[in-house]
Amino acid sequence: MKKLILLLTILTTGFSGISQVSFIPEFIDTNHSDRAVVDMNSDFLDDVVSVSTTTIQIFFQQPNGTFIERNITTTPADNTPSWSLAAGDYDGNGFTDLLYGGGNGVTFMRANEDGTAYTEDSFPQFVFSQRSNFVDINNDGNLDAFVCHDVEPNVYYINDGAGNFTYYQGGIGDFPTGGHYGSVWIDYDNDGDIDMFNAKCGGGPDRRTDQLHNNDGTGVFTEVGEEAGLADPMSTWSSAWNDYNNDGYVDVFVGNSVDPNMHKLAINNGDGTFTDISESSGINVMSATGIENCSYDFNNDGYADIASNGNILLNNGDLTFTLYENVLPSNNGSFGDLNNDGFIDSFTGSTIYYNDTTNNDNHWITINTIGVESNRNGIGARISVTSALGTQIREVRSGEGFRMMSTLNTHFGLGADTEISVITITWPSGTVDVIENVSVDETITVTEGSTILSLNDSLVNNLILFPNPTSTVINLSSLDTFTQPEYSVYDVQGRRVMNASLNTQSIDVSALANGAYILKVADAQSVKTQKFIKN
């Protein structure tokens, strides 16, 4: 590798004292124009990927931060990822597959059983692809695919469990002439199922009004952008979702693509609505516009930052942000940890921008997820980390920003904290894994249902008779199989919010906030658990 002279430095004063974050560019000999940062071989080290019509070039990261190059020849792809690239292991064999979103259609590249070859699967339907994602749309444990359509209703591909897709169009973004640009899959209402925000652009106000699609838990999606406060006709290509105030709900930054005065930061109120705090947050000092927006904690201070078209809005921890301009290329690049040091780097063109950590003693944790009942990558899982700083949340996603594909590993900054009291992973299946007393500055891998406190082994669907969802009371099935049982209710962060002896067949949950919960009923011999929704 050839070291470049340029050094880009950001200085920020955070809650853990003076923290310096700098990016050092370093050349890497990528040959192709469509690129990603993602683990391709299940060693949970982020790799550098570039593709062409007939080649997938992978620089496999080694534990010491060096790379080994491999070029894999493929049959000529009908479509290249000229508009977006997504990645995920959709057949569960341990090697990452790719989705090419092209201007005329969609091509899947499926890795074989040892990752040495790929099989092309191109669909004949015309799709003017924009953002693409891998996501389990129907929550059957299989990874599906979704593609924004620029000139027609959106399309998606449902996985039969063997890695074979069936094409569908409509139902999740149906504007007849499209304008669908930047999809991101998030659980904005904390009800345990995956929803979708669609950043929109082009044409009249009706065509370019952003949409929020609420999942009712059965795979039926309803557009609720207006009532949520996110139906803006602003012309945007992407949004950045994260919990910017660490209150347990994901918030959103929507980057305007044409008007620098119309960037929007909206805070999740926890009741399905959002409040625009753009003016007080300081984000509108940023004059740049563009198409790429996403969120990571770049200085590991425990507060999620925003990357917007090469600029970084550093989170001050009080819902205000400090702008640092032109610290990365204007397309942001793909993000991941490319030298295994616990800090988020960027890659674009033929350059890795290493996040240099001089004078920064902030701590971190990286969590890798392996699904069992859920999809193998754990895409759609909600992860919370609790330390002295408080509780932070992240979601495992494939396809953020507009074009780029970034890491599937989940990263948290921890500031000065040297111990994590609890990590909770709520999987798409409803399984909850809890890991206590975790050391910082390490990477851990969690397999679904593997922890002692996992609720997986006893997950049932007949513990609650009715109603589910409920607003007041849940009525239980017979308790004859239990002797002096107790019940506990856990929220999606794994926190126990109710606990008592159980001597009736009904439980009053009216005092709970709206959202998804796990009910656990246990005695000395057995445990039964079931997910329920409070609304």
Sequence and secondary structure as in RCSB ss.txt:
>XXXX:A:sequence
MKKLILLLTILTTGFSGISQVSFIPEFIDTNHSDRAVVDMNSDFLDDVVSVSTTTIQIFFQQPNGTFIERNITTT
PADNTPSWSLAAGDYDGNGFTDLLYGGGNGVTFMRANEDGTAYTEDSFPQFVFSQRSNFVDINNDGNLDAFVCHD
VEPNVYYINDGAGNFTYYQGGIGDFPTGGHYGSVWIDYDNDGDIDMFNAKCGGGPDRRTDQLHNNDGTGVFTEVG
EEAGLADPMSTWSSAWNDYNNDGYVDVFVGNSVDPNMHKLAINNGDGTFTDISESSGINVMSATGIENCSYDFNN
DGYADIASNGNILLNNGDLTFTLYENVLPSNNGSFGDLNNDGFIDSFTGSTIYYNDTTNNDNHWITINTIGVESN
RNGIGARISVTSALGTQIREVRSGEGFRMMSTLNTHFGLGADTEISVITITWPSGTVDVIENVSVDETITVTEGS
TILSLNDSLVNNLILFPNPTSTVINLSSLDTFTQPEYSVYDVQGRRVMNASLNTQSIDVSALANGAYILKVADAQ
SVKTQKFIKN
>XXXX:A:secstr
  B S  EEEEEEETTEEEEEEEEEEE     SEEEEE SSSSS  EEEEE SSEEEEEEE TTS EEEEEEE  
  SS  SSEEEEE TT SSS EEEEE SS EEEEEE TTSS EEEEE  S   EEEEEEE TT SSS EEEEEES
SSS EEEEE SSS EEEEESSS   TT  EEEEEEE TT SSS EEEEEE SSSTTTT  EEEEE SSS EEE H
HHHT      EEEEEEE TT SSS EEEEEESS GGG EEEEE SSS EEE HHHHTGGG     S EEEE TT 
SSS EEEETTEEEEE SSS EEEE SSS TT  EEE SSSSSS EEEETTEEEEEE TT   EEEEEEEE SSS 
TT TT EEEEEETTEEEEEE  B  SSS B  SSEEEEEET  EEEEEEEE TTS EEEEEEEESSEEEEEETT 
STT  GGGB SSSEEE SSBSSEEEE   TT SS EEEEEETTS EEEEEE  SSEEE TTS SEEEEEEEE SS
 EEEEEEEE 
